[in-house]
């Protein structure tokens, strides 16, 4: 199949269908509306289920039901809607159900605005909902990568029985790029889920729950789940390094900002500044080890985000005091330009 | 045997002595058994609260959902697995208060779900606070001066749509209850069974009842069968109203 020009929201919706997702539940919110609209047209054509729910709360709970019934399922929203979904996400994690959630992040807090932002990093990576749970968080920087990561999200969700979030932003949702769509996965070829609610033919009845009154039982279940999280941390860290081999200064950035920072790297190199880029692709599990390694040979790791400084806390955890870890952020839905980033870099480059 | 539909090894239940939930579970099991519904073709989905425990006692695939979110979960299960008979059992607080918005919209979308509402007028599990169906002026632990508001009228809510199935029954009227469950399961759409049930420990005693038996006798004296073909049930009537 050749290249087609697609907007990010459409591309992420199509990627879910390619991944064998046949149930989608959403609610309108800008800047992710096109994703829901795409699903309303294309999910029924693919033989799947689409509901525009009465609220984000209903949509995530429909995912809970569809996932419990063994289906690949997805919902999408933007920041305020994701806040509503966090209740359901905690239960989905607590019931060990796979589910994919797309967050096309907008400016916040509160109603904020509809411009691209990264202020949901904490919410996505540090919990959001209640209890000891983790969610794999994938951060695409381009639309082709959004497709790749939506496909991966379904695979990881099923493999580890966890919710997986694709953390995009308003720019990635709205922007168009040429993409090559992947081969469709036939849902019938996906592995059977013996734990699902399918009618107990030839097996004992299953009970999907996150409710365990006995502290010993709940403790055991949590310990097992934490062991699974540890496996994810060991196996699933993804990141990209760009021009870091000889760098003295490295920008750490994710998503759209990382893409802008690549241009800043080229501009810096043209001026003789040895600038590199480290881009976490998984925000959880976070690439602590590569950052730790970098911090032993560079002077400065500058974190750039479209928020007031959220990922920088993880960068500082990784780096400790081995290198300087300044921060540059834009707030309110403002997007930093390559020149803005270069200006900040020059404050630290010798 | 209807007993095959209940996890006997999980008995006794966590419900208080005298609770009406056991009756609802047994009547559901008897109806399911009579209709050939069992672990191979059915699922029971429940919410949070005393009634929420029911899914765990039934010997079929089950889901404990979030408080109030039973209906969206069940609707998705039915969509993804249309061959499964999906039965929802939950309380009035779960369905009509925290889940009220889902109730409105699930009824509007009219999926093929059977919903049994254990309507005991209070939040029993948490100690007997007022709920959405608590009659005005009733004293509860959260309404010491009497409930301030008029209760939700579930019949009117359910009848607001173009298509509806609403049954009102009580745990005293066992044959009627059984028949309502049977008719609801046969209804090819959203069927809501409003089951008046007693909560002796966390409501009845405060109202002056000395035993569950007294509460059941109160249901016997209060509720009369509605005339056949009634389009609306009076406040003290049990029966079924439906429009396909």
Contacts between the chains, C-beta under 8 A, distances in Angstrom:
chain1	res1	chain2	res2	distance
A	22	B	80	7.9
A	23	B	76	6.8
A	23	B	79	6.9
A	23	B	80	5.7
A	25	B	72	7.9
A	25	B	76	6.9
A	49	B	76	7.6
A	49	B	79	4.5
A	49	B	80	6.4
A	51	B	75	7.6
A	51	B	76	7.8
A	51	B	79	7.4
A	51	B	109	7.6
A	53	B	72	6.7
A	53	B	105	7.6
A	54	B	101	5.7
A	54	B	102	6.7
A	54	B	104	7.4
A	54	B	105	3.8
A	55	B	101	6.4
A	57	B	69	6.9
A	57	B	72	7.9
A	58	B	69	7.5
A	58	B	72	4.3
A	58	B	101	7.5
A	58	B	102	5.7
A	58	B	105	7.0
A	59	B	72	7.6
A	61	B	65	6.9
A	61	B	66	6.3
A	61	B	69	4.0
A	61	B	72	3.9
A	61	B	73	5.1
A	61	B	76	7.6
A	61	B	102	7.8
A	62	B	72	4.7
A	62	B	73	7.1
A	62	B	75	6.5
A	62	B	76	3.9
A	63	B	76	7.1
A	64	B	63	8.0
A	64	B	65	6.8
A	64	B	66	7.4
A	64	B	69	7.3
A	64	B	72	7.8
A	64	B	73	5.1
A	64	B	76	7.4
A	65	B	45	7.8
A	65	B	63	7.2
A	65	B	65	7.8
A	65	B	72	6.6
A	65	B	73	3.7
A	65	B	74	6.3
A	65	B	75	6.8
A	65	B	76	3.2
A	65	B	77	4.5
A	65	B	80	7.4
A	66	B	76	4.2
A	66	B	77	7.2
A	66	B	79	7.2
A	66	B	80	4.8
A	68	B	63	5.2
A	68	B	73	7.1
A	68	B	77	6.4
A	69	B	76	7.0
A	69	B	77	4.6
A	69	B	80	4.2
A	69	B	81	4.9
A	69	B	84	7.7
A	70	B	80	7.3
A	70	B	81	7.7
A	71	B	80	4.5
A	73	B	76	7.6
A	73	B	80	7.9
A	87	B	66	6.4
A	88	B	66	6.5
A	88	B	69	7.1
A	91	B	65	7.7
A	91	B	66	5.1
A	95	B	64	8.0
A	197	B	43	5.2
A	197	B	61	4.3
A	197	B	62	7.5
A	197	B	63	6.1
A	197	B	77	6.2
A	197	B	81	7.3
A	197	B	84	7.5
A	198	B	61	7.0
A	198	B	81	6.4
A	198	B	84	7.6
A	199	B	39	7.3
A	199	B	40	5.1
A	199	B	41	5.3
A	199	B	42	7.3
A	199	B	43	7.4
A	199	B	61	6.5
A	199	B	81	7.5
A	199	B	83	7.4
A	199	B	84	5.7
A	200	B	39	4.1
A	200	B	40	6.0
A	200	B	60	6.7
A	200	B	61	5.4
A	201	B	40	4.9
A	205	B	39	5.0
A	205	B	58	8.0
A	205	B	59	5.8
A	205	B	60	5.2
A	205	B	61	5.0
A	205	B	62	6.8
A	206	B	61	5.1
A	206	B	62	7.6
A	207	B	55	7.0
A	207	B	56	6.0
A	207	B	61	7.5
A	207	B	62	4.8
A	207	B	63	7.4
A	207	B	64	7.2
A	208	B	62	7.3
A	208	B	63	4.4
A	208	B	64	7.1
A	209	B	56	7.3
A	209	B	63	7.1
A	209	B	64	3.9
A	210	B	64	7.2
A	211	B	52	8.0
A	211	B	64	5.0
